Amino acid sequence: MTALPQYDRLESLGLWRPSRGDQRREVIVSFGDATLVVADGAGRPLSHWSLPAVKRLNPDEHPAIFAPDVDATETLEIDDTAMIEAIGLVRDTLIRAAPRRGRLRQALTALVLLGVLGLGAAVGPDLLRNQTVASIDDQRRAEIGATVLGYLQARTGPVCRSAPGRSALQRLQTRLFGVDGLAGQVVVLPAALPGPLTLPGGLIVVDRAVMARYDDPSVIAGDIVAATARGTDPLDDLLHHAGLAATVTLLSTGALPDGVLPDYAAFLLTTDPAPPTEDALLAAFAAARLPSAPYAVLRSARDQNGATLITNDPMQDRTIEPVLTDAEWLQLQAICDG
């Protein structure tokens, strides 16, 4: 549900340009709770923008051109007058903060929450969390993940978006998972992270420091693959951290309590993510046709066992397709410089 309920189901066509050097493509634009969702014709999310941060690049001109931040390397052109007005209204409403609920609605919501909390105590928090995770659709997951990413950026600086770097990152993602192999998106933040992060909606977050520290692109590729090998649902991870009350609120109202997502973002920035098992890692590296030995160096630097990745490298004695060309690797390393 958006900040203004009359726009919950509003959609329009748009022309989306992922970066300055890319061709524009037709997309479907819709609203999340606090995000603008850009999806392809099949409804698969391509990008998620935090609405309070959205900038209009050509005020008073038509069609309107929007960007997710001041860098404006990614743009969205919209010709639909209703959608243009809605984006401005919802954005302004979110910035001013949503209006306070009425007392009757607050009381009814509290009664519902108390009832579901009682159910949670009876069936157990794990079962209730599993039920909640199963009830959340892909679009809502994408909205939650994009919002967490927004809070991460508030602490680390904005997602790195140089056009050549983004193109190289997309080629790396395709090399590892195929054209349709990864449902989400890989993004790079400028500040160091405890490890690769996975967010609801298929977002994988890595940091620039790994690319600056290691000369082999197989290391950052290994960080991305490792993030997919954990075998846990990122939404389940979030709710496990947030606790029973937040889980009940999401299940009963479709929204999370204020403070849950910024708190989770702060937690992610200060806590080492649970590493995947070595067997899961090796299987993921084999599926990606990626050597695991180079990643052992980074794993050891994080006080995790890397010996097995060297001795049982699934690509040992095999011909390996390059992860990136030298030129692409230099572009990726400079993704935060544009």
Residue pairs with C-beta under 8 A, 6 or more apart in sequence:
1 8
1 33
1 254
1 255
2 8
2 31
2 32
2 33
2 90
3 33
3 34
3 90
3 93
3 94
3 98
4 86
4 89
4 90
4 93
7 31
7 86
7 89
7 90
8 31
10 30
10 31
10 82
10 83
10 86
11 28
11 29
11 30
11 83
12 28
12 29
12 78
12 80
12 82
12 83
13 26
13 27
13 28
13 29
13 78
13 79
13 80
14 26
14 27
14 28
14 29
14 38
14 76
14 77
14 78
14 79
14 80
14 83
15 24
15 25
15 26
15 27
15 76
15 77
15 78
16 24
16 25
16 26
16 27
16 38
16 46
16 47
16 74
16 75
16 76
16 77
17 23
17 24
17 25
17 74
17 75
17 76
17 77
18 46
18 47
18 74
18 166
18 170
19 73
19 74
19 161
19 162
19 163
19 166
19 167
20 73
20 163
21 163
21 164
21 167
22 163
22 167
24 77
26 41
27 38
27 39
27 40
27 46
27 76
28 38
28 39
28 40
28 41
28 43
29 36
29 37
29 38
29 39
29 76
29 78
29 83
30 36
30 37
30 39
30 139
31 37
31 51
31 86
31 90
32 48
32 139
32 140
32 142
32 143
32 146
33 143
33 147
33 255
34 50
34 51
34 52
34 94
34 143
34 147
34 150
35 48
35 49
35 50
35 51
35 142
35 143
35 146
35 147
36 48
36 49
36 51
36 54
36 66
36 76
36 87
37 45
37 47
37 48
37 139
37 142
37 143
37 146
38 45
38 46
38 47
38 48
38 49
38 76
39 45
39 46
40 46
43 139
44 183
45 138
45 139
45 142
45 184
45 201
45 202
46 185
47 68
47 74
47 185
48 142
48 143
48 145
48 146
48 149
48 201
49 66
49 68
49 76
49 146
50 68
50 146
50 147
50 149
50 150
51 87
51 90
51 91
51 94
52 91
52 94
52 95
52 150
53 68
53 69
53 150
54 66
54 67
54 68
54 87
54 91
55 66
55 67
55 68
55 69
55 70
55 72
56 64
56 65
56 66
56 88
57 65
57 66
57 67
57 72
57 75
58 64
58 65
62 79
62 81
62 84
63 77
63 78
63 79
63 84
64 77
64 78
64 79
64 84
64 87
65 75
65 76
65 77
66 75
66 76
66 77
66 78
66 87
67 73
67 74
67 75
67 76
68 74
69 158
69 161
71 158
71 161
73 161
73 162
73 163
73 166
73 338
74 161
78 84
78 87
101 109
109 252
109 253
112 252
112 253
113 245
113 248
113 249
113 252
116 128
116 248
116 251
116 252
117 244
117 245
117 248
119 128
120 128
120 244
120 247
120 248
125 244
125 247
128 244
128 247
128 248
128 251
129 236
129 239
129 240
129 247
130 236
131 251
132 239
132 247
132 250
132 251
133 233
133 235
133 236
133 239
135 251
136 144
136 200
136 235
136 250
138 201
140 254
141 200
141 201
141 202
141 235
142 200
142 201
142 202
143 201
144 199
144 200
144 201
144 235
144 238
144 256
144 261
145 184
145 199
145 200
145 201
145 202
145 203
145 234
146 201
146 203
147 261
148 199
148 200
148 238
148 261
148 264
148 265
148 268
149 159
149 187
149 199
149 203
149 205
151 261
151 262
151 264
151 265
151 266
152 189
152 197
152 205
152 265
152 268
152 269
153 159
153 189
154 265
155 191
155 265
155 266
155 269
156 189
156 190
156 191
156 193
156 269
157 189
157 190
157 191
158 190
159 187
159 188
159 189
160 187
160 188
160 189
160 190
160 208
160 335
160 336
160 338
161 335
161 338
162 331
162 334
162 335
162 336
162 337
162 338
163 338
164 331
164 334
164 335
164 338
165 188
165 331
165 332
165 333
165 334
165 335
165 336
165 337
165 338
166 335
167 331
168 324
168 328
168 329
168 331
168 332
168 335
169 186
169 188
169 332
169 335
171 324
171 328
172 186
172 217
172 220
172 221
172 224
172 323
172 324
172 328
172 332
173 182
173 185
173 186
173 224
175 221
175 321
175 323
175 324
176 182
176 221
176 224
176 225
176 288
176 290
177 228
177 288
182 202
182 204
182 228
183 202
184 201
184 202
184 203
184 204
185 202
185 203
185 204
186 204
186 205
186 206
186 224
187 203
187 204
187 205
187 206
188 205
188 206
188 207
188 208
188 211
188 335
188 336
189 205
189 206
189 207
189 208
190 207
190 208
190 336
191 207
191 208
191 209
192 207
192 208
192 209
193 205
193 206
193 207
193 209
193 268
193 269
194 268
194 269
194 270
194 271
194 272
194 273
195 223
195 226
195 272
195 273
195 275
195 302
196 204
196 205
196 206
196 223
196 224
196 226
196 227
196 273
197 203
197 204
197 205
197 206
197 227
197 268
197 273
198 204
198 205
198 227
198 228
198 230
198 232
198 234
198 237
198 273
199 205
199 234
200 234
200 235
200 238
201 234
203 234
204 224
204 227
204 228
206 220
206 223
206 224
206 227
208 335
208 336
210 219
210 220
210 223
210 298
211 217
211 220
211 332
211 333
211 335
212 333
214 220
214 294
214 297
214 298
216 294
217 323
217 324
217 329
217 332
218 290
218 291
218 294
218 295
218 323
219 294
219 295
219 297
219 298
220 332
221 288
221 290
221 323
222 285
222 290
222 292
222 294
222 295
222 298
223 295
223 298
225 281
225 284
225 285
225 288
225 290
225 295
226 275
226 276
226 281
226 284
226 295
228 284
229 276
229 280
229 281
229 283
229 284
230 273
230 274
230 275
230 276
230 280
231 276
231 280
232 274
238 264
239 246
239 247
239 250
241 264
241 267
242 256
242 260
242 263
242 264
245 257
246 256
246 257
246 260
249 255
249 256
249 257
250 256
272 302
275 299
275 302
275 304
276 284
278 305
278 308
278 309
278 312
281 292
281 309
282 292
282 308
282 309
282 312
282 314
285 291
285 292
285 295
285 309
285 313
285 314
285 315
286 314
286 315
289 315
289 320
289 321
290 315
290 320
290 323
291 313
291 314
291 315
291 316
291 320
292 309
292 310
292 312
292 313
292 314
292 315
293 309
293 310
293 313
293 316
295 306
295 309
296 306
296 307
296 309
296 310
297 306
298 306
299 305
299 306
299 309
300 306
323 329
324 332
